[in-house]
Amino acid sequence: MSDSPSSSKGWLVYYRGLIGSWAKNNSRSPDAEDAVQNSALKMLGQSQEAVLDPNAYLFRATRNHLINEAKRQARQPVTSLEALAQDDHPLLSDPEAPVRARQLVNALEAALQQLPLKKRQVFVYHRLEGYTHPEIAAKMGISLNTVERYVMDATRHIREKLQNFCEN
């Protein structure tokens, strides 16, 4: 058995490092996490012989994905809600918007309450307060792997509970 990281620990050793690296260097850490995950999925879809250096592949593919995403976002005009004229504000033109927003908040609170305490806290730290996975692991005294699993589980749970609020 070889002692190389790819044979002894698998490609996840690179994946975890990239998540932390790209999330730190990107102003929107969810974009960085998505980019690393998409790159890992593409890599896993290829034969082992096609990817000679998983670390280099993940790094380059993630970088390319983030560049493409930045270009895509730059092509779309963005106007903050505060900059809109009062008549153009989407929430003011829909009289039912406050009711639906309150229903969504209530459903989110209920979905969060259904989660075990630690999963709920990890989700809140990451998605609502913006902590990185390594910061959460250190803050809560749990492994990075556990933090990643809790975030995925909580996100899946909340997505399932709030699917009725998604517009088709």
C-alpha positions in Angstrom: 0.0 0.0 0.0 1.3 3.4 -1.0 1.7 6.2 1.5 0.4 8.9 -0.9 -2.6 10.9 0.3 -4.7 9.7 -2.6 -4.3 6.0 -1.7 -4.2 6.1 2.1 -6.8 8.8 2.9 -8.7 9.3 -0.3 -9.5 12.4 -2.2 -11.4 13.9 0.8 -8.1 15.0 2.3 -7.8 17.5 -0.6 -11.5 18.4 -0.5 -11.6 19.4 3.1 -8.5 21.6 2.6 -10.0 23.3 -0.4 -13.3 24.1 1.4 -11.4 26.0 4.0 -9.0 27.6 1.6 -11.5 28.8 -0.9 -14.1 29.8 1.7 -11.4 32.0 3.5 -10.4 33.7 0.2 -13.8 34.2 -1.2 -16.2 36.9 0.1 -19.1 34.5 -0.3 -18.1 31.3 1.4 -21.3 29.4 0.2 -20.2 30.1 -3.4 -16.7 28.6 -2.6 -18.3 25.6 -0.9 -20.6 25.0 -3.9 -17.6 25.3 -6.3 -15.5 22.8 -4.4 -18.5 20.4 -4.1 -19.2 20.7 -7.9 -15.5 20.1 -8.7 -15.5 17.0 -6.5 -18.6 15.6 -8.1 -17.1 16.1 -11.6 -13.8 14.4 -10.4 -15.7 11.5 -9.0 -17.5 11.1 -12.3 -14.3 10.5 -14.1 -12.1 7.4 -14.1 -9.2 7.2 -11.7 -6.8 7.3 -14.5 -8.2 10.5 -15.9 -7.3 12.4 -12.7 -3.6 12.1 -12.0 -3.4 14.6 -9.2 -6.7 15.0 -7.3 -5.4 18.1 -5.4 -4.4 19.9 -8.5 -7.6 18.9 -10.3 -9.8 20.1 -7.4 -7.9 23.3 -7.0 -8.0 24.2 -10.7 -11.6 23.1 -11.2 -12.8 25.1 -8.2 -10.9 28.2 -9.3 -12.4 27.9 -12.8 -15.9 27.4 -11.3 -15.5 30.5 -9.1 -14.3 32.6 -12.0 -17.2 31.5 -14.2 -19.6 32.2 -11.4 -18.2 35.7 -10.9 -18.5 36.4 -14.6 -22.1 35.1 -14.7 -23.0 37.3 -11.7 -21.3 40.3 -13.3 -23.5 40.0 -16.4 -26.6 40.2 -14.3 -27.5 43.7 -13.1 -28.0 43.8 -9.4 -29.9 46.5 -7.6 -30.3 46.5 -3.8 -33.7 46.7 -2.4 -32.8 49.9 -0.7 -31.9 51.5 -4.0 -35.3 50.7 -5.6 -37.9 53.4 -5.8 -40.7 52.9 -3.4 -43.2 52.1 -6.3 -40.7 49.5 -7.7 -40.2 47.6 -4.4 -41.4 44.0 -4.9 -42.6 43.6 -1.4 -44.8 46.7 -1.5 -46.5 45.7 -4.7 -47.7 42.4 -3.3 -50.1 42.9 -0.4 -49.8 39.2 0.7 -46.0 39.3 0.9 -45.8 40.1 4.6 -48.2 37.2 5.4 -46.1 34.8 3.3 -42.9 36.1 4.8 -44.2 35.5 8.3 -45.4 32.0 7.3 -41.9 31.2 5.9 -40.2 32.5 9.1 -42.6 30.3 11.2 -41.9 27.3 9.0 -38.1 27.9 9.3 -38.3 28.2 13.0 -40.4 25.0 13.3 -37.9 23.1 11.0 -35.0 24.3 13.1 -36.7 23.2 16.3 -37.1 19.7 14.9 -33.3 19.4 14.5 -31.2 18.0 17.4 -29.6 20.8 19.4 -26.0 20.4 18.0 -27.1 20.1 14.4 -29.3 23.2 14.8 -26.4 25.1 16.4 -24.0 24.1 13.6 -26.5 25.2 11.0 -27.2 28.5 12.7 -23.4 29.2 13.1 -22.7 28.4 9.5 -25.7 29.6 7.5 -27.0 32.4 9.6 -23.9 33.8 11.4 -21.3 33.0 8.7 -18.8 30.9 10.6 -16.6 28.6 8.6 -16.6 24.8 9.2 -13.2 24.9 10.9 -14.3 27.8 13.1 -17.4 25.9 14.1 -15.5 22.7 14.8 -13.1 24.6 17.1 -15.9 26.6 18.8 -18.0 23.5 19.5 -15.2 21.0 20.1 -16.3 18.6 17.4 -14.6 17.2 14.3 -14.6 19.0 11.0 -16.2 15.9 9.4 -19.0 16.1 12.0 -19.6 19.8 11.2 -19.8 19.1 7.5 -22.2 16.2 8.0 -24.4 18.3 10.4 -24.6 21.2 7.8 -25.6 18.8 5.1 -28.1 17.0 7.2 -29.7 20.2 8.5 -29.7 21.8 5.0 -31.5 18.7 3.6 -34.0 18.7 6.5 -34.8 22.4 6.1 -35.0 22.1 2.3 -37.6 19.3 2.7 -39.6 21.2 5.3 -39.7 24.5 3.2 -40.2 23.0 -0.2 -43.8 24.3 -0.3 -42.5 27.8 -0.2 -40.5 27.4 -3.4 -42.0 29.0 -6.5 -42.3 26.7 -9.5 
